[in-house]
Amino acid sequence: MNILNLFRRGSSAPVARERLQILLSHERVAGSQPDLLAILQAEILATITRQITVERENVRVRIDRGATVSTLEIDVEIPHPPIQALPRLLEMPARERSKLAANL
Amino acid sequence: MAKVLVVTSGKGGVGKTTSTAALGAALAQAGQKVAVVDFDVGLRNLDLVMGAERRVVFDLINITQGVAKLSQALIRDKRLESLYLLPASQTRDKDALTEQGVAGVIKELRGQFDWVICDSPAGIERGATLAMRFADVAVIVTNPEVSSVRDSDRIIGLLDSKTEMAEKGEQIEKHLLITRYDARRAQRGDMLSIDDVLEILSTPLLGIIPESQEVLRASNVGSPVTLCNAASAPARAYLDAARRLKGELVPMNVPTEHQPLFGRLFGRRAA
């Protein structure tokens, strides 16, 4: 069994090396801007709550760092009424829109 | 001219205290006057690894607060005349350390020793930042393992920004000490290789300390490994590293445990 495992399993050091290189290249950049994700989350939340009432914990910001491309994933959970209200909201003048949003 | 050296890593358990004791003893064995200083306030262990745990009277914080003089707190090693230990406090917490207090102690030590070796606590908080604050040279202890390498990268960032030298716009001299290295596992591809670690951290290599039971044996009996068994593989690696710290050119190799005698002799001659 052990021998079989040895053959089946590739060496793990190259995986460790690649994961570290990707992670550290991002962390070194992030060093100058300590909490990019927290800032993004706060600003995205602020933008959304100007139009829709959402709970803070229903806005999730995730980042997946790849060697060449990274993706930023924003996941907003919106309660039912605002979805129906959304098209109407967008047609309204800004002042009324925010008044309505505050009441939702 | 005294050199202040910090032994640091970020991650705990990688061998900072073992390396501090071994490098301190190795430098003293080479005739240098050395003080090893424990910065791990509340969790001191350098005294235990050095075998001086029953001789501690005063500590680093007593000096910074003026309770004791430096000469009263320094413990002279029983085996090496030129090796001294300044223990950390076991009862206080790390907030008792102040930058001003540490600056004063380091300044005084600089006047009396060739080498002042600061054993940093794990982490990146007050104890660790104060241990590196006034250093001229840093030895970053790293295991060939992902979490240790990542933490070392973080520590290198701090060395380049938070030390007094960095703030003056100068470069702190940095060296990487790879510990617990298992050549066979690295060869099988199951452990990060030396080249991998060096490439990722882009810091010059000071030495490679092989994984060895001699390290545990040495700490069990309270003796730096270079004194406990100077012919053992880790001891030879630390002795070579100490020579490199002094500026000597010593070829880099990984000492192995079961080398035949003639092989060892040739290896020595090559060095």
Boltz contact constraints between the chains, C-beta under 6 A:
constraints:
  - contact:
      token1: [A, 11]
      token2: [B, 189]
      max_distance: 6.0
  - contact:
      token1: [A, 11]
      token2: [B, 190]
      max_distance: 6.0
  - contact:
      token1: [A, 12]
      token2: [B, 190]
      max_distance: 6.0
  - contact:
      token1: [A, 13]
      token2: [B, 189]
      max_distance: 6.0
  - contact:
      token1: [A, 13]
      token2: [B, 191]
      max_distance: 6.0
  - contact:
      token1: [A, 13]
      token2: [B, 192]
      max_distance: 6.0
  - contact:
      token1: [A, 16]
      token2: [B, 146]
      max_distance: 6.0
  - contact:
      token1: [A, 16]
      token2: [B, 192]
      max_distance: 6.0
  - contact:
      token1: [A, 17]
      token2: [B, 196]
      max_distance: 6.0
  - contact:
      token1: [A, 20]
      token2: [B, 146]
      max_distance: 6.0
  - contact:
      token1: [A, 20]
      token2: [B, 149]
      max_distance: 6.0
  - contact:
      token1: [A, 20]
      token2: [B, 200]
      max_distance: 6.0
  - contact:
      token1: [A, 24]
      token2: [B, 153]
      max_distance: 6.0
  - contact:
      token1: [A, 31]
      token2: [B, 157]
      max_distance: 6.0
